[in-house]
């Protein structure tokens, strides 16, 4: 038996450091006896960094293996254990541990001095630390290291750039089965923001400064630099952004005390005065270095959905048009039933992230079921983005639509004021496990201001996703639409309601449900109600199975005479190009339509 020598310990041990080896193919296979749990795992992890050469003499590795086992046990407070190391071969070691008592935390002196003494996050970090909670319990080295790192990070994040540990000592007394900790941080003064210098910008500097979440003289916070970086990124004007403080700028902590040594008991500390920056000079300049985004950006995309078949989309984006930061986006969408060209010219206001004007325009041709339509429109909108994630748009839209809907042929001119709200919040845009999307609009038209139709119209959409664990996912959707009018024949198809399709009632063709004329041709409805409830279960990896039920209808008189229903099963695959959905759906209780429908779509759910 070999008596474990705590005198060999030369540095603090953190269990997490044991996992750095990447040579798993040559690692020693370790069998640990006499002790289990985390200490046993730590021994195996430490020895996984050892590889014994084919020609090596096994006995020569006895000392190194023993030392690594000691270090692994020290991390969990075992400083007085007996070890028996049996190197059976270059690939296998048997370690038998007779654990002695764990050293326990006896004295704790944790203190913050300087300007951070009254800064609440530091006090919270100490009070909530696992180190403080472990007082009187077996020592874990990682708890000490974690608190020290936390205090260091807080100092950097909150602008205490002169912070220094005036005392940082983890004192082990194996002969007394106790440990003492002294950790004293002298923060020095808290720095404030100095001059803010912006370089490389092609957009007027005033606009960029209006986006700052801080100003010269405020206390420094790393999180505010991150917020500013994010705002600049959201603006889309730059492809390179660096927001950095201009700073002019591991001691050994663990000491193992021999039995005959007096040691140093807390609360002893090194109180030697330090040279620190006077508070009135504690300022840090901020440098903002920018690289303009490409002025013209082109994108081509494609996809497929059962509703529209193959589809193509071409985008031409100008993230900045001039020094004001105006942007201009145009897109062309092509599919069998629908062709759409649309553009948006955005004019940012004083706070470009939150406030802007938009000029939108577009042409749309639709040929689907009993609908033939050609629409041209232009709109002027005021956009607000709120801190709670909601977007608000107040707009005035002018539309000319030439259409044939069943046996109705009209050309109408509309001037439509309206307001809309929207919000999307997801944990993962590609395939969210939790998230929701909300959309609402209200708009009106009247002959009093030159429109050919009178109406008040609203449409509300709600979609949500939640999950139970990592393998159960729930999806729900609801859409409500309503129109109050006495000139329904003048309302174009783009403002009427239809149901059916991939994102409405599966089991029915795209927009194939609405009130009909005497010849069975679709007229479109004044109102709409559709709902979906779907459960998904992970089968393996990125493959999911789904089951669902859809219900709803498009109709004229509230409440509908009939609620159409469908149900089905499906498969979801999170592919490299985005989620792919394949569904088989069948109407329930519909004598006119009881055939099985296939629905296929590529793209995100939100």
C-alpha positions as semicolon CSV with decimal commas, in nm:
position;residue;x (nm);y (nm);z (nm)
1;X;0,000;0,000;0,000
2;X;0,120;0,351;-0,077
3;X;0,034;0,626;0,168
4;X;-0,103;0,921;-0,028
5;X;0,138;1,212;0,005
6;X;-0,047;1,541;0,018
7;X;0,289;1,717;0,016
8;X;0,320;1,646;-0,355
9;X;0,028;1,871;-0,432
10;X;0,162;2,168;-0,627
11;X;-0,140;2,349;-0,766
12;X;-0,519;2,383;-0,719
13;X;-0,718;2,113;-0,891
14;X;-1,040;2,167;-1,075
15;X;-1,228;1,859;-1,181
16;X;-1,332;2,018;-1,505
17;X;-0,971;2,035;-1,625
18;X;-0,956;1,660;-1,647
19;X;-1,143;1,644;-1,976
20;X;-0,885;1,817;-2,198
21;X;-0,737;1,506;-2,353
22;X;-0,814;1,443;-2,717
23;X;-0,610;1,120;-2,751
24;X;-0,883;0,887;-2,645
25;X;-0,754;0,608;-2,870
26;X;-0,435;0,574;-2,657
27;X;-0,594;0,651;-2,321
28;X;-0,556;0,418;-2,026
29;X;-0,863;0,215;-1,936
30;X;-0,897;0,260;-1,560
31;X;-1,081;0,044;-1,309
32;X;-1,145;0,225;-0,979
33;X;-1,221;0,032;-0,664
34;X;-1,299;0,149;-0,311
35;X;-1,459;0,479;-0,409
36;X;-1,735;0,574;-0,651
37;X;-1,929;0,873;-0,780
38;X;-1,758;1,191;-0,894
39;X;-1,417;1,112;-0,736
40;X;-1,399;0,783;-0,928
41;X;-1,501;0,954;-1,252
42;X;-1,241;1,221;-1,191
43;X;-0,967;0,960;-1,148
44;X;-1,063;0,802;-1,480
45;X;-1,067;1,140;-1,652
46;X;-0,727;1,238;-1,514
47;X;-0,570;0,911;-1,624
48;X;-0,728;0,945;-1,970
49;X;-0,451;1,200;-2,040
50;X;-0,184;0,933;-1,989
51;X;-0,065;0,713;-2,275
52;X;0,212;0,459;-2,218
53;X;0,435;0,380;-2,514
54;X;0,462;0,023;-2,639
55;X;0,826;-0,008;-2,541
56;X;0,796;0,174;-2,207
57;X;0,875;0,005;-1,875
58;X;0,546;-0,006;-1,685
59;X;0,704;0,048;-1,344
60;X;0,845;0,382;-1,458
61;X;0,490;0,517;-1,485
62;X;0,395;0,431;-1,127
63;X;0,484;0,774;-0,986
64;X;0,307;0,981;-1,251
65;X;-0,011;0,774;-1,233
66;X;-0,010;0,793;-0,854
67;X;0,030;1,171;-0,867
68;X;-0,259;1,212;-1,109
69;X;-0,483;0,996;-0,889
70;X;-0,389;1,212;-0,590
71;X;-0,474;1,527;-0,784
72;X;-0,809;1,385;-0,890
73;X;-0,895;1,304;-0,528
74;X;-0,771;1,641;-0,398
75;X;-1,036;1,810;-0,613
76;X;-1,302;1,655;-0,388
77;X;-1,124;1,710;-0,056
78;X;-0,954;1,368;-0,017
79;X;-0,603;1,445;0,107
80;X;-0,544;1,144;0,336
81;X;-0,626;0,835;0,133
82;X;-0,433;0,514;0,076
83;X;-0,371;0,409;-0,283
84;X;-0,285;0,081;-0,446
85;X;-0,184;0,124;-0,811
86;X;-0,170;-0,190;-1,024
87;X;-0,052;-0,126;-1,383
88;X;-0,170;-0,445;-1,551
89;X;-0,070;-0,337;-1,902
90;X;0,000;-0,024;-2,100
91;X;-0,376;0,008;-2,158
92;X;-0,523;-0,092;-1,823
93;X;-0,470;0,025;-1,466
94;X;-0,650;-0,083;-1,149
95;X;-0,667;0,187;-0,880
96;X;-0,781;0,080;-0,534
97;X;-0,860;0,369;-0,301
98;X;-0,901;0,350;0,073
99;X;-1,046;0,697;0,124
100;X;-0,955;0,886;0,434
101;X;-1,171;1,169;0,573
102;X;-1,246;1,464;0,346
103;X;-1,115;1,802;0,455
104;X;-1,402;2,033;0,544
105;X;-1,431;2,407;0,503
106;X;-1,365;2,560;0,844
107;X;-1,305;2,932;0,802
108;X;-1,433;3,146;0,514
109;X;-1,333;3,507;0,470
110;X;-1,498;3,644;0,156
111;X;-1,492;4,021;0,110
112;X;-1,518;4,288;-0,159
113;X;-1,348;4,622;-0,099
114;X;-1,329;4,942;-0,297
115;X;-1,609;5,097;-0,499
116;X;-1,767;4,753;-0,561
117;X;-1,827;4,704;-0,189
118;X;-2,177;4,850;-0,227
119;X;-2,242;4,710;-0,577
120;X;-2,524;4,458;-0,529
121;X;-2,416;4,200;-0,794
122;X;-2,094;4,131;-0,604
123;X;-2,275;4,071;-0,277
124;X;-2,521;3,847;-0,461
125;X;-2,239;3,649;-0,623
126;X;-2,089;3,571;-0,281
127;X;-2,417;3,498;-0,106
128;X;-2,533;3,260;-0,381
129;X;-2,196;3,091;-0,433
130;X;-2,160;2,716;-0,378
131;X;-1,842;2,794;-0,185
132;X;-2,029;2,986;0,086
133;X;-2,299;2,717;0,096
134;X;-2,032;2,451;0,151
135;X;-1,900;2,596;0,478
136;X;-1,869;2,310;0,726
137;X;-1,896;2,055;0,444
138;X;-1,634;1,863;0,242
139;X;-1,416;2,086;0,023
140;X;-1,462;2,098;-0,354
141;X;-1,182;2,292;-0,523
142;X;-1,411;2,383;-0,812
143;X;-1,634;2,590;-0,580
144;X;-1,341;2,812;-0,485
145;X;-1,232;2,852;-0,846
146;X;-1,589;2,926;-0,958
147;X;-1,638;3,211;-0,711
148;X;-1,301;3,361;-0,790
149;X;-1,378;3,352;-1,162
150;X;-1,724;3,495;-1,105
151;X;-1,588;3,794;-0,913
152;X;-1,320;3,853;-1,178
153;X;-1,581;3,846;-1,455
154;X;-1,812;4,080;-1,267
155;X;-1,528;4,327;-1,224
156;X;-1,460;4,331;-1,599
157;X;-1,828;4,341;-1,692
158;X;-1,904;4,633;-1,461
159;X;-1,600;4,848;-1,530
160;X;-1,370;4,778;-1,232
161;X;-1,060;4,754;-1,446
162;X;-0,816;4,799;-1,153
163;X;-0,969;4,511;-0,958
164;X;-0,721;4,281;-0,788
165;X;-0,733;4,003;-0,530
166;X;-0,534;4,134;-0,237
167;X;-0,571;3,794;-0,070
168;X;-0,657;3,468;-0,243
169;X;-0,560;3,164;-0,045
170;X;-0,700;2,812;-0,022
171;X;-0,524;2,664;0,279
172;X;-0,543;2,285;0,322
173;X;-0,474;2,121;0,662
174;X;-0,495;1,747;0,598
175;X;-0,369;1,660;0,947
176;X;-0,669;1,851;1,092
177;X;-0,912;1,751;0,814
178;X;-0,994;2,116;0,754
179;X;-0,952;2,389;0,493
180;X;-0,956;2,768;0,522
181;X;-1,040;3,013;0,245
182;X;-0,945;3,378;0,217
183;X;-1,070;3,563;-0,090
184;X;-1,059;3,942;-0,082
185;X;-1,122;4,150;-0,394
186;X;-1,018;4,514;-0,398
187;X;-1,213;4,654;-0,691
188;X;-1,059;4,998;-0,710
189;X;-1,279;5,268;-0,870
190;X;-1,554;5,197;-1,115
191;X;-1,480;5,332;-1,461
192;X;-1,712;5,552;-1,661
193;X;-1,747;5,583;-2,036
194;X;-1,506;5,830;-2,190
195;X;-1,505;5,961;-2,545
196;X;-1,690;5,746;-2,799
197;X;-1,509;5,730;-3,134
198;X;-1,682;5,591;-3,445
199;X;-1,475;5,499;-3,751
200;X;-1,545;5,338;-4,089
201;X;-1,910;5,442;-4,108
202;X;-2,080;5,526;-4,437
203;X;-2,400;5,627;-4,253
204;X;-2,434;5,965;-4,084
205;X;-2,270;5,949;-3,741
206;X;-2,562;6,124;-3,569
207;X;-2,787;5,831;-3,652
208;X;-2,535;5,588;-3,506
209;X;-2,502;5,790;-3,186
210;X;-2,880;5,800;-3,148
211;X;-2,866;5,421;-3,121
212;X;-2,625;5,425;-2,824
213;X;-2,770;5,275;-2,503
214;X;-2,516;5,477;-2,298
215;X;-2,344;5,814;-2,304
216;X;-2,013;5,959;-2,196
217;X;-2,003;5,980;-1,816
218;X;-2,227;5,677;-1,750
219;X;-2,086;5,381;-1,556
220;X;-1,934;5,115;-1,780
221;X;-2,127;4,792;-1,846
222;X;-2,014;4,523;-2,088
223;X;-2,378;4,433;-2,155
224;X;-2,440;4,782;-2,294
225;X;-2,159;4,738;-2,545
226;X;-2,320;4,411;-2,652
227;X;-2,657;4,587;-2,687
228;X;-2,505;4,857;-2,908
229;X;-2,331;4,593;-3,119
230;X;-2,665;4,415;-3,162
231;X;-2,843;4,735;-3,263
232;X;-2,583;4,814;-3,527
233;X;-2,617;4,461;-3,657
234;X;-2,998;4,486;-3,672
235;X;-2,972;4,801;-3,880
236;X;-2,814;4,593;-4,158
237;X;-2,575;4,870;-4,262
238;X;-2,252;4,693;-4,171
239;X;-2,089;4,355;-4,226
240;X;-1,817;4,417;-3,969
241;X;-1,878;4,564;-3,622
242;X;-1,638;4,598;-3,328
243;X;-1,739;4,792;-3,015
244;X;-1,450;4,780;-2,767
245;X;-1,319;4,963;-2,461
246;X;-0,975;5,116;-2,507
247;X;-0,786;4,972;-2,211
248;X;-0,421;5,055;-2,137
249;X;-0,344;4,774;-2,007
250;X;-0,300;3,292;-1,208
251;X;-0,136;3,341;-0,918
252;X;-0,104;3,013;-0,727
253;X;-0,365;3,003;-0,449
254;X;-0,349;2,661;-0,288
255;X;-0,102;2,619;-0,003
256;X;-0,074;2,287;0,181
257;X;0,050;2,347;0,535
258;X;0,280;2,094;0,706
259;X;0,178;1,976;1,048
260;X;0,458;2,162;1,220
261;X;0,377;2,490;1,049
262;X;0,158;2,752;1,208
263;X;0,006;2,853;0,874
264;X;-0,210;3,161;0,826
265;X;-0,561;3,169;0,964
266;X;-0,827;3,393;0,813
267;X;-0,898;3,677;0,830
268;X;-0,534;3,759;0,763
269;X;-0,483;3,943;0,435
270;X;-0,227;4,134;0,241
271;X;-0,315;4,497;0,304
272;X;-0,023;4,646;0,112
273;X;-0,148;4,966;-0,055
274;X;-0,181;4,946;-0,434
275;X;-0,144;5,212;-0,698
276;X;-0,488;5,249;-0,855
277;X;-0,649;5,506;-1,081
278;X;-0,808;5,796;-0,891
279;X;-1,189;5,790;-0,927
280;X;-1,197;6,121;-1,113
281;X;-0,966;5,979;-1,382
282;X;-1,134;5,639;-1,409
283;X;-1,272;5,673;-1,762
284;X;-1,245;5,434;-2,054
285;X;-1,280;5,552;-2,415
286;X;-1,496;5,339;-2,646
287;X;-1,389;5,262;-3,002
288;X;-1,651;5,168;-3,261
289;X;-1,496;5,029;-3,579
290;X;-1,730;4,953;-3,868
291;X;-1,710;4,790;-4,210
292;X;-1,992;4,884;-4,450
293;X;-2,218;4,610;-4,584
294;X;-2,223;4,548;-4,957
295;X;-2,443;4,810;-5,114
296;X;-2,618;4,563;-5,343
297;X;-2,708;4,211;-5,231
298;X;-2,880;3,948;-5,442
299;X;-3,047;3,627;-5,329
300;X;-3,217;3,343;-5,514
301;X;-3,428;3,090;-5,329
302;X;-3,667;2,810;-5,408
303;X;-3,898;2,563;-5,247
304;X;-4,202;2,348;-5,285
305;X;-4,540;2,332;-5,116
306;X;-4,852;2,140;-5,203
307;X;-5,052;2,465;-5,205
308;X;-4,851;2,633;-5,482
309;X;-4,618;2,365;-5,621
310;X;-4,260;2,471;-5,707
311;X;-4,177;2,827;-5,618
312;X;-3,889;3,063;-5,683
313;X;-3,796;3,390;-5,518
314;X;-3,548;3,656;-5,624
315;X;-3,441;3,932;-5,382
316;X;-3,244;4,248;-5,446
317;X;-3,148;4,424;-5,126
318;X;-2,981;4,759;-5,071
319;X;-2,913;4,776;-4,695
320;X;-2,801;5,138;-4,732
321;X;-2,887;5,378;-5,012
322;X;-2,743;5,702;-4,875
323;X;-2,583;5,853;-4,565
324;X;-2,922;5,876;-4,395
325;X;-2,928;5,497;-4,386
326;X;-3,233;5,450;-4,608
327;X;-3,274;5,093;-4,734
328;X;-3,446;4,951;-5,041
329;X;-3,558;4,590;-5,093
330;X;-3,727;4,437;-5,396
331;X;-3,846;4,080;-5,446
332;X;-4,006;3,867;-5,715
333;X;-4,203;3,554;-5,619
334;X;-4,304;3,300;-5,883
335;X;-4,539;3,003;-5,850
336;X;-4,810;2,842;-6,062
337;X;-5,111;3,012;-5,896
338;X;-4,943;3,334;-5,787
339;X;-4,685;3,583;-5,910
340;X;-4,584;3,871;-5,684
341;X;-4,345;4,163;-5,728
342;X;-4,309;4,391;-5,427
343;X;-4,073;4,649;-5,287
344;X;-4,011;4,836;-4,962
345;X;-3,822;5,165;-4,926
346;X;-3,742;5,233;-4,557
347;X;-3,655;5,574;-4,415
348;X;-3,515;5,552;-4,059
349;X;-3,597;5,825;-3,812
350;X;-3,403;5,955;-3,511
351;X;-3,382;5,609;-3,355
352;X;-3,333;5,389;-3,664
353;X;-3,395;5,062;-3,480
354;X;-3,730;5,166;-3,335
355;X;-3,879;5,425;-3,570
356;X;-3,905;5,450;-3,948
357;X;-4,124;5,535;-4,243
358;X;-4,191;5,280;-4,516
359;X;-4,304;5,317;-4,875
360;X;-4,429;4,987;-5,014
361;X;-4,550;4,897;-5,360
362;X;-4,634;4,583;-5,551
363;X;-4,800;4,392;-5,830
364;X;-4,976;4,057;-5,775
365;X;-5,134;3,817;-6,020
366;X;-5,348;3,530;-5,884
367;X;-5,505;3,241;-6,073
368;X;-5,645;2,981;-5,833
369;X;-5,973;2,785;-5,820
370;X;-6,247;3,035;-5,919
371;X;-6,031;3,343;-5,864
372;X;-5,860;3,555;-6,131
373;X;-5,705;3,875;-6,006
374;X;-5,446;4,138;-6,096
375;X;-5,365;4,380;-5,815
376;X;-5,143;4,687;-5,802
377;X;-5,091;4,874;-5,477
378;X;-4,882;5,133;-5,299
379;X;-4,875;5,228;-4,932
380;X;-4,715;5,470;-4,692
381;X;-4,657;5,349;-4,335
382;X;-4,517;5,462;-4,003
383;X;-4,341;5,181;-3,815
384;X;-4,269;5,157;-3,441
385;X;-4,067;4,877;-3,278
386;X;-4,129;4,847;-2,904
387;X;-3,901;4,706;-2,636
388;X;-4,153;4,430;-2,559
389;X;-4,100;4,281;-2,906
390;X;-4,416;4,415;-3,070
391;X;-4,408;4,602;-3,402
392;X;-4,680;4,855;-3,481
393;X;-4,752;4,979;-3,831
394;X;-4,994;5,263;-3,916
395;X;-5,054;5,276;-4,291
396;X;-5,255;5,416;-4,581
397;X;-5,281;5,182;-4,882
398;X;-5,406;5,259;-5,231
399;X;-5,512;4,955;-5,438
400;X;-5,645;4,891;-5,786
401;X;-5,765;4,535;-5,840
402;X;-5,910;4,390;-6,158
403;X;-6,073;4,058;-6,072
404;X;-6,306;3,778;-6,165
405;X;-6,449;3,584;-5,871
406;X;-6,684;3,310;-5,985
407;X;-6,951;3,501;-6,185
408;X;-6,843;3,846;-6,060
409;X;-6,624;4,075;-6,274
410;X;-6,510;4,405;-6,128
411;X;-6,236;4,663;-6,131
412;X;-6,221;4,844;-5,798
413;X;-6,019;5,128;-5,648
414;X;-5,964;5,132;-5,272
415;X;-5,805;5,377;-5,032
416;X;-5,756;5,185;-4,708
417;X;-5,619;5,323;-4,380
418;X;-5,520;5,060;-4,126
419;X;-5,310;4,959;-3,831
420;X;-5,135;4,631;-3,759
421;X;-4,936;4,472;-3,478
422;X;-4,704;4,173;-3,488
423;X;-4,463;3,992;-3,262
424;X;-4,248;3,680;-3,300
425;X;-4,058;3,525;-3,010
426;X;-3,881;3,192;-3,056
427;X;-3,591;3,012;-2,894
428;X;-3,466;2,877;-3,228
429;X;-3,579;3,025;-3,557
430;X;-3,498;2,711;-3,755
431;X;-3,695;2,463;-3,542
432;X;-3,823;2,623;-3,221
433;X;-3,907;2,417;-2,914
434;X;-4,078;2,716;-2,754
435;X;-4,216;3,020;-2,929
436;X;-4,515;3,214;-3,050
437;X;-4,618;3,448;-3,326
438;X;-4,902;3,700;-3,305
439;X;-5,045;3,916;-3,585
440;X;-5,341;4,152;-3,582
441;X;-5,473;4,413;-3,824
442;X;-5,769;4,648;-3,847
443;X;-5,850;4,843;-4,163
444;X;-6,140;5,029;-4,320
445;X;-6,259;5,169;-4,650
446;X;-6,541;5,408;-4,742
447;X;-6,681;5,581;-5,047
448;X;-6,657;5,907;-4,852
449;X;-6,284;5,926;-4,933
450;X;-6,300;5,784;-5,285
451;X;-6,306;5,405;-5,239
452;X;-6,544;5,189;-5,439
453;X;-6,632;4,974;-5,135
454;X;-6,731;5,031;-4,775
455;X;-6,602;4,792;-4,510
456;X;-6,436;4,747;-4,173
457;X;-6,211;4,443;-4,164
458;X;-5,994;4,260;-3,911
459;X;-5,772;3,954;-3,915
460;X;-5,610;3,795;-3,609
461;X;-5,349;3,517;-3,622
462;X;-5,200;3,333;-3,326
463;X;-4,950;3,050;-3,343
464;X;-4,763;2,890;-3,056
465;X;-4,517;2,609;-2,996
466;X;-4,426;2,448;-2,666
467;X;-4,251;2,128;-2,569
468;X;-4,232;1,878;-2,287
469;X;-3,873;1,766;-2,247
470;X;-3,668;1,728;-2,564
471;X;-3,888;1,476;-2,741
472;X;-4,246;1,606;-2,720
473;X;-4,359;1,911;-2,914
474;X;-4,701;2,077;-2,931
475;X;-4,813;2,319;-3,205
476;X;-5,131;2,525;-3,206
477;X;-5,274;2,778;-3,452
478;X;-5,584;2,993;-3,467
479;X;-5,695;3,247;-3,728
480;X;-6,001;3,469;-3,701
481;X;-6,115;3,710;-3,972
482;X;-6,425;3,930;-3,993
483;X;-6,563;4,189;-4,235
484;X;-6,853;4,427;-4,186
485;X;-6,978;4,556;-4,524
486;X;-7,285;4,633;-4,734
487;X;-7,084;4,632;-5,060
488;X;-6,940;4,280;-5,057
489;X;-6,956;4,252;-5,437
490;X;-6,703;4,538;-5,456
491;X;-6,456;4,376;-5,221
492;X;-6,173;4,217;-5,421
493;X;-6,052;3,855;-5,368
494;X;-5,740;3,974;-5,187
495;X;-5,964;4,096;-4,902
496;X;-6,209;3,804;-4,897
497;X;-6,154;3,498;-4,684
498;X;-6,081;3,144;-4,803
499;X;-5,981;2,833;-4,607
500;X;-5,795;2,514;-4,690
501;X;-5,434;2,420;-4,755
502;X;-5,102;2,350;-4,583
503;X;-5,135;2,623;-4,321
504;X;-5,513;2,620;-4,287
505;X;-5,726;2,303;-4,314
506;X;-5,516;2,014;-4,434
507;X;-5,718;1,755;-4,619
508;X;-5,852;2,031;-4,847
509;X;-5,694;2,204;-5,145
510;X;-5,543;2,550;-5,114
511;X;-5,816;2,813;-5,053
512;X;-6,087;2,574;-5,175
513;X;-6,333;2,644;-4,891
514;X;-6,569;2,944;-4,894
515;X;-6,933;3,028;-4,964
516;X;-7,042;2,933;-5,318
517;X;-7,283;3,062;-5,579
518;X;-7,566;2,856;-5,728
519;X;-7,322;2,695;-5,971
520;X;-7,093;2,578;-5,691
521;X;-6,824;2,838;-5,767
522;X;-6,629;2,993;-5,481
523;X;-6,721;3,349;-5,384
524;X;-6,501;3,403;-5,082
525;X;-6,633;3,475;-4,736
526;X;-6,683;3,773;-4,512
527;X;-6,555;3,582;-4,209
528;X;-6,296;3,316;-4,131
529;X;-6,221;3,078;-3,846
530;X;-5,953;2,808;-3,856
531;X;-5,777;2,621;-3,576
532;X;-5,505;2,357;-3,552
533;X;-5,385;2,128;-3,272
534;X;-5,078;1,916;-3,343
535;X;-4,860;1,680;-3,139
536;X;-4,510;1,584;-3,250
537;X;-4,286;1,312;-3,107
538;X;-3,918;1,272;-3,181
539;X;-3,852;0,935;-3,342
540;X;-3,475;0,960;-3,370
541;X;-3,230;1,245;-3,417
542;X;-3,385;1,509;-3,645
543;X;-3,686;1,295;-3,739
544;X;-4,025;1,356;-3,581
545;X;-4,368;1,196;-3,618
546;X;-4,680;1,414;-3,601
547;X;-5,053;1,376;-3,555
548;X;-5,299;1,664;-3,592
549;X;-5,655;1,785;-3,625
550;X;-5,765;2,100;-3,814
551;X;-6,104;2,269;-3,804
552;X;-6,270;2,580;-3,946
553;X;-6,446;2,742;-4,238
554;X;-6,488;3,061;-4,439
555;X;-6,846;3,193;-4,425
556;X;-7,077;3,495;-4,448
557;X;-7,309;3,479;-4,146
558;X;-7,160;3,455;-3,801
559;X;-7,164;3,173;-3,668
560;X;-7,088;2,928;-3,957
561;X;-7,349;2,670;-4,040
562;X;-7,077;2,407;-4,063
563;X;-6,733;2,361;-3,911
564;X;-6,523;2,152;-4,146
565;X;-6,274;1,917;-3,982
566;X;-5,979;1,710;-4,090
567;X;-5,718;1,493;-3,922
568;X;-5,399;1,322;-4,021
569;X;-5,046;1,210;-3,954
570;X;-4,714;1,346;-4,070
571;X;-4,336;1,338;-4,065
572;X;-4,101;1,625;-3,981
573;X;-3,733;1,627;-4,078
574;X;-3,497;1,905;-3,967
575;X;-3,290;1,901;-4,284
576;X;-2,979;2,110;-4,363
577;X;-3,196;2,335;-4,583
578;X;-3,465;2,380;-4,318
579;X;-3,757;2,183;-4,175
580;X;-3,940;1,960;-4,421
581;X;-4,303;1,868;-4,349
582;X;-4,493;1,579;-4,506
583;X;-4,857;1,522;-4,405
584;X;-5,138;1,286;-4,496
585;X;-5,476;1,437;-4,410
586;X;-5,839;1,340;-4,461
587;X;-6,160;1,540;-4,407
588;X;-6,387;1,417;-4,130
589;X;-6,761;1,388;-4,194
590;X;-6,754;1,566;-4,532
591;X;-6,968;1,373;-4,781
592;X;-6,847;1,588;-5,071
593;X;-6,478;1,540;-4,998
594;X;-6,347;1,232;-4,821
595;X;-6,031;1,161;-5,018
596;X;-5,680;1,148;-4,870
597;X;-5,469;1,457;-4,936
598;X;-5,090;1,488;-4,935
599;X;-4,934;1,807;-4,800
600;X;-4,564;1,881;-4,842
601;X;-4,376;2,195;-4,749
602;X;-4,021;2,317;-4,689
603;X;-3,939;2,608;-4,462
604;X;-3,971;2,737;-4,104
605;X;-4,304;2,732;-3,923
606;X;-4,286;3,100;-3,828
